Amino acid sequence: MCKCLAGNIACCCCSCAISMLVSIISTFLVVIIVVGLAVYFIYYYEQEDEVTKLTNKVTDSVQSSFDKIKDALSR
């Protein structure tokens, strides 16, 4: 069992040091993911709606162009 005290800054055994290091790294990863998601939803999520609208317009215009070509060829 580890004899390190909770108040110590430096760890006295390897397993305690590794577990503390993994804990710090996982905390930073969680913070980075949460901040990244917040930035995405604040700055880019609304712009995705504009991209979706533009994509739908382009898709509709391409379909209408193909329909016109199809009608012209079928005559």
C-alpha positions in Angstrom: 0.0 0.0 0.0 1.2 3.5 -0.7 2.6 5.5 2.2 2.3 8.8 0.5 0.3 11.4 2.3 -2.5 13.3 0.5 -0.9 16.7 1.4 2.5 15.9 -0.3 3.3 17.7 -3.5 5.8 15.1 -4.6 4.9 11.4 -4.7 7.2 8.9 -3.0 6.3 5.8 -5.1 6.1 5.1 -8.8 2.5 3.9 -8.9 1.3 7.0 -7.0 3.2 9.2 -9.4 1.8 7.5 -12.5 -1.8 7.6 -11.2 -1.4 11.3 -10.4 0.1 12.0 -13.9 -2.8 10.1 -15.6 -5.3 12.0 -13.5 -3.8 15.3 -14.5 -3.6 14.4 -18.2 -7.2 13.1 -18.2 -8.4 16.3 -16.5 -6.7 18.4 -19.2 -8.2 16.3 -21.9 -11.7 16.7 -20.5 -11.3 20.4 -20.2 -10.0 20.7 -23.8 -12.9 18.7 -25.1 -15.5 20.7 -23.2 -13.9 24.0 -24.3 -13.7 22.7 -27.9 -17.4 21.8 -27.9 -18.3 25.1 -26.4 -16.4 27.0 -29.1 -17.9 24.8 -31.8 -21.5 25.5 -30.7 -20.9 29.2 -30.0 -19.1 30.1 -33.3 -19.7 27.4 -35.9 -23.1 25.8 -35.2 -25.1 28.7 -36.6 -23.0 28.8 -39.7 -23.8 25.2 -40.3 -27.4 26.2 -40.9 -26.3 28.6 -43.6 -24.2 25.9 -45.2 -27.2 23.5 -45.1 -29.4 26.1 -46.8 -26.8 26.7 -49.5 -26.3 23.0 -50.0 -30.1 22.5 -50.4 -30.2 25.4 -52.9 -27.4 23.9 -55.0 -29.0 20.5 -54.9 -32.3 21.9 -56.0 -30.7 23.8 -58.9 -28.7 20.8 -60.0 -31.8 18.6 -59.9 -33.8 21.2 -61.9 -30.9 21.4 -64.5 -30.9 17.6 -64.9 -34.7 17.7 -65.2 -34.5 20.4 -68.0 -31.8 18.4 -69.8 -33.9 15.2 -69.4 -37.0 16.9 -70.8 -35.0 18.4 -73.7 -33.5 15.0 -74.6 -36.9 13.2 -74.4 -38.5 15.5 -77.0 
